[in-house]
Amino acid sequence: MNKSIIVKEIEDDNINVLNDYKNCIICCSTTEPLILMINNFCECFQNVFICEKCFIKWLFKNNKCFICRVKFTNEDNYRFYIYDIQITELFIKILVKIEQLYINIPNNSEDSNTIGHYTSSIFSFYYNIITKNNLKLIIFFMFVFFSIFCISQFILKKIM
């Protein structure tokens, strides 16, 4: 079994899902637009409906199976590499959230190892995503990558 989580728009109303009704598995909202999360990571469930807000919160704060509580990460303990997010708008929202969380680089030199780890993790994440997507996303990521690189270099110069 390929350990991955696929996130895409709902195309079929007759799909077998963990939460029976058309509501979010976390907040139970019926008014928020739902997305389909396909679980190829563990065998507890196959599909689940979840709203975008809850998915993004869950991805960054919990990222565990709803039933067995196993963490959805790869062998290097990276959570983002196992996801195949097929909704461009959601994908961009996640990238913005990553930048907000990991580009806030500390100002003291004691944390210089942390700077290298975060920037290399983000760059490798972008590279991994770029190799799976189309030309428009590649151009977008080139812009984001270049922006992050320039910002990190500027901050590193200020710290040193």
LINZI-V748604 format. One record per residue. N is the residue number from 1. SS is DSSP state (H for helix, E for strand, - for the rest). Layout:
n:N ss:SS
n:N ss:SS
This chain:
n:1 ss:-
n:2 ss:-
n:3 ss:-
n:4 ss:-
n:5 ss:E
n:6 ss:E
n:7 ss:E
n:8 ss:E
n:9 ss:-
n:10 ss:-
n:11 ss:-
n:12 ss:-
n:13 ss:-
n:14 ss:-
n:15 ss:-
n:16 ss:-
n:17 ss:-
n:18 ss:-
n:19 ss:-
n:20 ss:-
n:21 ss:-
n:22 ss:-
n:23 ss:-
n:24 ss:-
n:25 ss:-
n:26 ss:-
n:27 ss:-
n:28 ss:-
n:29 ss:-
n:30 ss:-
n:31 ss:-
n:32 ss:-
n:33 ss:-
n:34 ss:E
n:35 ss:E
n:36 ss:E
n:37 ss:E
n:38 ss:E
n:39 ss:E
n:40 ss:-
n:41 ss:-
n:42 ss:-
n:43 ss:-
n:44 ss:-
n:45 ss:-
n:46 ss:-
n:47 ss:E
n:48 ss:E
n:49 ss:E
n:50 ss:E
n:51 ss:E
n:52 ss:H
n:53 ss:H
n:54 ss:H
n:55 ss:H
n:56 ss:H
n:57 ss:H
n:58 ss:H
n:59 ss:H
n:60 ss:H
n:61 ss:H
n:62 ss:-
n:63 ss:-
n:64 ss:E
n:65 ss:-
n:66 ss:-
n:67 ss:-
n:68 ss:-
n:69 ss:-
n:70 ss:-
n:71 ss:E
n:72 ss:-
n:73 ss:-
n:74 ss:-
n:75 ss:-
n:76 ss:-
n:77 ss:-
n:78 ss:-
n:79 ss:-
n:80 ss:H
n:81 ss:H
n:82 ss:H
n:83 ss:E
n:84 ss:E
n:85 ss:E
n:86 ss:-
n:87 ss:-
n:88 ss:H
n:89 ss:H
n:90 ss:H
n:91 ss:H
n:92 ss:H
n:93 ss:H
n:94 ss:H
n:95 ss:H
n:96 ss:H
n:97 ss:H
n:98 ss:H
n:99 ss:H
n:100 ss:H
n:101 ss:H
n:102 ss:H
n:103 ss:-
n:104 ss:-
n:105 ss:-
n:106 ss:-
n:107 ss:-
n:108 ss:-
n:109 ss:H
n:110 ss:H
n:111 ss:H
n:112 ss:H
n:113 ss:H
n:114 ss:H
n:115 ss:H
n:116 ss:H
n:117 ss:H
n:118 ss:H
n:119 ss:H
n:120 ss:H
n:121 ss:H
n:122 ss:H
n:123 ss:H
n:124 ss:H
n:125 ss:H
n:126 ss:H
n:127 ss:H
n:128 ss:H
n:129 ss:H
n:130 ss:H
n:131 ss:-
n:132 ss:-
n:133 ss:-
n:134 ss:-
n:135 ss:H
n:136 ss:H
n:137 ss:H
n:138 ss:H
n:139 ss:H
n:140 ss:H
n:141 ss:H
n:142 ss:H
n:143 ss:H
n:144 ss:H
n:145 ss:H
n:146 ss:H
n:147 ss:H
n:148 ss:H
n:149 ss:H
n:150 ss:H
n:151 ss:H
n:152 ss:H
n:153 ss:H
n:154 ss:H
n:155 ss:H
n:156 ss:H
n:157 ss:H
n:158 ss:H
n:159 ss:H
n:160 ss:-
